[in-house]
Amino acid sequence: LNYWPKIIVLTNIEREHLDYYRDLEHIIKTFREYVCHLSEDGVLIANEDDCNILNLKSQISNLKFKTKNFSIKQKEAEELKKILKIPGQHNIYNALAALTVARELGISDDVSFEALLKYQGAWRRFEISEKKINGKKITIIEDYGHHPTEVLATLKAAREKFPDRKIWCVFQPHQYQRTFFLFDDFVRVFLEVLKESTDKAVLDNLILTDIYDVAGREKEDVKKRVNSKTVCEKINLPSAKHIQRGEIADYLKNNFDGDVLIIMGAGSIYDLRKEL
């Protein structure tokens, strides 16, 4: 709220940072205050597929700044899906947002599409490398995702990129507060990706490790009420295991039989690749 930008891009609004915000309505209210910082010559670039953004826009419809929408339904989405080097619907949304901003700034589509074609991604956002485990070369994907929606998007993107590979994921929840407030969302996401429907499951095996303790942002009473083991017990599937952080590398060296290993979380889990 200390920023007064000329252009604001909203890709999605949902429940997050609930150690600070009371609830979703509090989050939407804060975004509304932020959007109201736009002057009359400002521009709001908004994802019209997000119901919470639509809710916000309905509350600020009397303001005079310009609004430009983007949607996965627009014709450019298919072209972006073909050219982007980073998989996942969330990245198509990001590219559509960038394209909309570029058009607003007078940048030609030829220049924008060329830039998007060359974009390789960001550090620890679906960052792909290769490594040998027990003499077998595997693909490692490192990702910073730590919110249920991010986790689901990354896992679906991995299955999209590697449709026939066996995929494992090691996930380190970030912050006890987040895990507590979004407990049901985490369980729902992992059940969705681990259970086979008519097609192959999105994820073959899940390892949940200890929650990353964020200094200065935790409450002792919450820490006593939630842990990774309780998440795993709620998932209650043989393909989901809780393993303590210090034991994961040895476990993988002795048990990993996949082709792709996703290392995900915003805490110390990024060190795991070096340990393998």
C-alpha positions in Angstrom: 0.0 0.0 0.0 3.0 2.2 0.0 3.3 2.0 -3.8 1.5 4.3 -6.3 2.1 2.6 -9.7 1.0 3.6 -13.2 0.0 0.0 -14.1 -1.2 -2.8 -11.8 -1.4 -6.4 -12.9 -3.7 -8.8 -11.1 -3.3 -12.5 -12.1 -5.2 -14.0 -9.1 -6.4 -13.3 -5.6 -6.8 -16.0 -3.0 -6.3 -17.0 0.7 -2.7 -16.5 1.6 -0.6 -15.0 4.4 -3.4 -15.7 6.9 -1.0 -15.0 9.8 -1.5 -11.4 8.8 -4.8 -11.1 6.9 -8.0 -12.2 8.7 -9.6 -13.9 5.8 -10.2 -13.6 2.0 -12.4 -10.6 2.4 -9.6 -8.8 4.2 -7.2 -9.7 1.3 -9.7 -8.4 -1.3 -10.2 -5.2 0.7 -6.5 -4.6 0.8 -6.2 -5.2 -3.0 -9.1 -2.8 -3.5 -7.2 -0.1 -1.5 -4.1 -0.8 -3.6 -6.0 -0.6 -6.9 -7.4 2.8 -5.8 -3.9 4.2 -5.9 -4.2 4.3 -9.7 -4.7 7.8 -11.1 -7.0 8.6 -14.0 -4.3 7.9 -16.5 -3.4 4.6 -14.8 -4.2 1.1 -16.0 -5.5 -2.0 -14.3 -4.6 -5.3 -16.1 -6.9 -8.0 -14.7 -7.4 -11.7 -15.2 -11.2 -11.9 -15.9 -11.2 -15.7 -15.2 -10.5 -15.2 -11.5 -13.7 -14.9 -9.5 -12.1 -12.9 -6.7 -10.7 -10.3 -9.1 -14.2 -10.0 -10.6 -15.5 -9.5 -7.1 -12.9 -6.7 -6.5 -13.7 -5.0 -9.8 -17.4 -5.0 -9.0 -16.5 -2.9 -5.9 -14.4 -0.3 -7.8 -16.4 0.1 -11.0 -17.0 3.8 -10.4 -13.3 4.7 -10.7 -12.0 6.4 -13.8 -8.8 4.6 -14.6 -8.6 2.3 -17.6 -9.1 -1.5 -17.2 -7.8 -4.1 -19.6 -8.7 -7.7 -19.2 -7.0 -11.0 -20.3 -8.4 -14.5 -20.3 -7.3 -18.1 -21.1 -10.1 -18.0 -23.6 -8.6 -15.4 -25.9 -7.0 -16.6 -29.1 -3.4 -15.8 -28.1 -3.5 -18.4 -25.4 -3.2 -21.3 -27.8 -0.2 -19.7 -29.6 1.5 -19.0 -26.2 1.0 -22.7 -25.2 2.9 -23.7 -28.3 5.8 -21.3 -28.0 6.4 -21.1 -24.2 9.4 -23.1 -23.0 7.9 -23.3 -19.5 4.9 -25.5 -19.1 1.6 -25.0 -17.1 -1.6 -23.0 -17.5 -0.3 -20.5 -14.8 2.5 -19.5 -17.1 0.1 -19.0 -20.0 -1.8 -16.6 -17.7 1.5 -14.8 -16.8 2.4 -14.5 -20.5 -1.1 -13.1 -21.3 -0.7 -10.5 -18.6 2.7 -9.5 -20.0 1.3 -9.3 -23.5 -1.5 -7.1 -22.3 0.9 -4.8 -20.6 3.2 -4.7 -23.6 0.2 -3.7 -25.9 -0.7 -0.9 -23.4 2.9 0.4 -23.7 2.8 0.4 -27.5 5.1 -2.6 -27.9 4.3 -4.6 -31.0 3.1 -8.2 -30.8 6.0 -9.4 -32.9 8.5 -8.0 -30.3 6.4 -9.4 -27.4 6.1 -12.9 -28.9 9.8 -13.0 -29.7 10.6 -12.1 -26.1 8.2 -14.7 -24.7 9.6 -17.3 -27.1 13.1 -16.7 -25.6 12.0 -16.6 -22.0 13.7 -19.5 -20.1 12.0 -19.1 -16.7 13.2 -17.9 -13.3 15.5 -19.4 -10.6 13.7 -22.1 -8.6 10.6 -21.7 -10.7 10.3 -25.0 -12.5 14.1 -25.0 -12.9 15.2 -28.2 -14.7 18.5 -30.0 -14.4 19.8 -33.6 -14.6 21.6 -35.7 -12.0 22.4 -39.4 -11.5 20.9 -41.3 -8.6 22.3 -44.9 -8.3 23.9 -44.6 -11.7 20.6 -43.6 -13.4 20.3 -40.2 -15.0 17.1 -38.5 -13.8 15.4 -35.1 -14.3 15.2 -32.8 -11.3 12.7 -29.9 -11.1 13.3 -27.4 -8.4 10.5 -25.1 -7.5 9.8 -22.4 -4.9 6.1 -23.1 -4.7 4.7 -23.3 -1.2 1.0 -22.4 -1.5 -1.5 -25.2 -2.4 -2.4 -23.5 -5.7 1.2 -23.1 -6.6 1.9 -26.7 -5.7 -1.0 -28.0 -7.9 0.1 -25.8 -10.8 3.7 -27.0 -10.7 2.7 -30.7 -10.4 0.3 -30.4 -13.3 2.9 -28.6 -15.4 5.3 -31.4 -14.7 2.8 -34.0 -15.8 2.1 -31.9 -18.9 5.8 -31.8 -19.8 6.5 -35.4 -18.9 3.3 -37.3 -19.6 4.8 -40.8 -19.5 7.4 -40.5 -16.8 7.3 -41.6 -13.2 7.2 -38.5 -11.1 8.2 -38.1 -7.4 7.9 -35.0 -5.4 9.6 -34.0 -2.1 7.7 -31.1 -0.6 8.7 -29.1 2.4 5.8 -27.0 3.8 6.8 -23.4 4.6 5.6 -22.0 7.9 3.4 -23.6 10.5 0.9 -20.8 10.3 0.4 -21.4 6.5 0.2 -25.1 6.9 -2.4 -24.8 9.7 -4.6 -22.3 8.0 -4.4 -24.0 4.6 -4.4 -27.6 5.9 -7.5 -28.8 4.1 -6.3 -27.1 0.9 -3.0 -29.0 1.0 -4.7 -32.3 1.7 -7.2 -31.7 -1.2 -4.4 -30.8 -3.7 -2.3 -33.9 -2.8 -5.3 -36.2 -3.0 -6.2 -34.8 -6.4 -2.7 -35.3 -7.8 -2.0 -38.8 -6.3 -5.3 -40.5 -7.1 -5.7 -42.0 -10.6 -8.8 -41.1 -12.5 -9.3 -42.3 -16.1 -5.8 -41.1 -16.9 -2.4 -41.5 -15.2 -2.1 -39.8 -11.8 -0.4 -36.4 -11.9 2.0 -37.6 -9.2 3.3 -41.1 -8.5 4.9 -40.6 -5.1 5.0 -37.9 -2.5 7.4 -37.3 0.3 6.4 -34.7 2.9 9.2 -33.5 5.1 9.2 -31.4 8.3 7.6 -27.9 8.1 10.1 -25.1 7.6 10.0 -22.9 10.8 10.0 -19.3 9.8 11.6 -17.3 12.6 9.5 -14.5 14.0 6.4 -15.5 12.1 5.3 -18.6 14.1 3.0 -19.0 17.1 3.8 -21.7 19.6 0.2 -22.8 20.0 -0.1 -23.3 16.3 3.1 -25.3 16.1 1.7 -27.8 18.6 -1.4 -28.3 16.4 0.0 -29.1 13.0 3.0 -30.9 11.4 3.8 -32.7 8.2 2.9 -36.1 9.6 -0.6 -35.0 10.3 -1.0 -33.8 6.7 0.3 -37.2 5.5 -2.0 -39.1 7.8 -5.0 -37.1 6.5 -4.0 -37.9 2.9 -3.9 -41.6 3.9 -2.5 -43.0 0.7 0.5 -45.5 0.4 2.0 -43.2 -2.2 2.4 -40.4 0.4 5.1 -40.7 3.1 6.4 -38.4 5.8 10.2 -38.5 6.1 12.3 -36.3 8.4 14.4 -33.7 6.5 17.8 -35.3 7.5 16.8 -38.7 6.2 15.5 -37.8 2.7 18.7 -38.1 0.8 19.5 -41.6 2.0 15.9 -42.7 1.5 16.0 -41.5 -2.1 19.3 -43.2 -2.8 17.9 -46.5 -1.6 14.3 -46.3 -2.8 13.9 -43.8 -5.7 12.7 -45.6 -8.8 11.3 -42.6 -10.8 12.3 -40.6 -13.8 11.6 -37.1 -12.5 12.2 -35.7 -9.0 10.5 -32.5 -8.0 12.0 -30.7 -5.1 9.5 -28.1 -3.9 9.3 -25.5 -1.1 10.5 -22.1 0.0 12.7 -23.2 2.8 15.9 -25.2 3.2 14.8 -28.0 0.9 16.7 -26.4 -2.0 19.8 -28.0 -0.5 18.5 -31.5 -1.2 19.8 -31.6 -4.7 23.4 -31.2 -3.5 22.9 -34.1 -1.1 21.9 -36.6 -3.7 
